[in-house]
Amino acid sequence: MSIEVGSKLQGKVTGITNFGAFVELEEGKTGLVHISEVADNYVKDINEHLTVGDEVKVKVINVEKDGKIGLSIRKAKDRPQVRQKSQKERTENFESKMNRFLKDSEDRLASLKKHTESKRGGRGARRG
């Protein structure tokens, strides 16, 4: 079986660097899982997620002309389909957010005017 973009394969971590992990695939080929493709969340230290010798499921995300293979662990995970919100739900949600934003904005503006008007003026300004 040849290694093609989009295929999911089993591999073994053979090396770890500060920018990613090298994974040995079938036929002795090696690919790189960039640190940004290890997990769905931010990965500061790859050693917290992987160690040399780990068996991992990877997805091939690119194969370059020079033979370099780009892999992803996070894209290889099987995720259940997330139900999309209907257009009506998104619109109502947007409208409620917009109304809340406008109300907050008007409140802030009124508060700002109230606090700055008393500080204006030169001679004869009230002191208090």
LINWO-V456901 format. One record per residue. N is the residue number from 1. PSI is psi in whole degrees, -180 to 180 (* if undefined). D_FIRST is the distance of its C-alpha to the first C-alpha in Angstrom with 1 decimal. Layout:
n: [N/N]
psi: [PSI/PSI]
d_first: [D_FIRST/D_FIRST]
This chain:
n: [1/2/3/4/5/6/7/8/9/10/11/12/13/14/15/16/17/18/19/20/21/22/23/24/25/26/27/28/29/30/31/32/33/34/35/36/37/38/39/40/41/42/43/44/45/46/47/48/49/50/51/52/53/54/55/56/57/58/59/60/61/62/63/64/65/66/67/68/69/70/71/72/73/74/75/76/77/78/79/80/81/82/83/84/85/86/87/88/89/90/91/92/93/94/95/96/97/98/99/100/101/102/103/104/105/106/107/108/109/110/111/112/113/114/115/116/117/118/119/120/121/122/123/124/125/126/127/128]
psi: [128/158/114/152/131/-15/147/130/162/142/172/130/122/-18/150/134/179/-11/-2/-167/140/132/126/127/-170/160/21/9/150/139/168/129/109/151/-30/-12/11/-45/164/-28/174/132/111/-46/114/-25/-18/-16/-33/152/157/132/-11/139/126/152/128/157/135/120/-21/151/116/165/-32/5/-4/137/123/129/161/131/-40/-32/-14/-15/136/116/142/150/131/130/128/140/146/163/-39/-43/-42/-40/-46/-41/-44/-45/-41/-38/-42/-43/-42/-42/-46/-42/-48/-40/-44/-40/-44/-41/-43/-43/-43/-45/-42/-40/-26/-26/-36/-16/-4/169/160/-108/144/8/146/141/137/*]
d_first: [0.0/3.8/6.6/8.9/12.5/13.2/10.2/11.6/10.4/12.7/14.1/17.3/20.1/21.1/23.8/26.1/28.2/30.8/28.4/25.2/22.9/20.1/17.1/14.8/11.2/8.5/9.0/12.5/12.1/14.8/15.7/19.1/20.3/23.6/26.6/27.1/23.7/24.4/26.7/28.5/31.8/33.0/31.7/34.5/33.2/29.5/30.6/32.0/28.5/26.2/26.8/24.9/23.0/22.3/19.1/18.2/16.1/15.2/14.4/13.2/16.4/16.2/14.7/17.7/18.3/19.2/15.8/17.1/15.0/17.2/16.6/18.8/19.8/22.5/20.4/17.9/20.9/21.5/24.9/27.2/28.4/31.6/34.4/35.7/39.4/41.3/43.1/46.5/45.4/44.2/47.4/49.7/48.0/48.4/52.0/52.9/51.4/53.3/56.5/56.2/55.5/58.6/60.8/59.7/60.2/63.7/64.6/63.5/65.4/68.5/68.4/67.9/70.9/73.0/72.4/72.8/75.9/78.1/77.1/78.1/81.5/83.7/87.4/88.6/85.3/85.7/85.1/83.9]
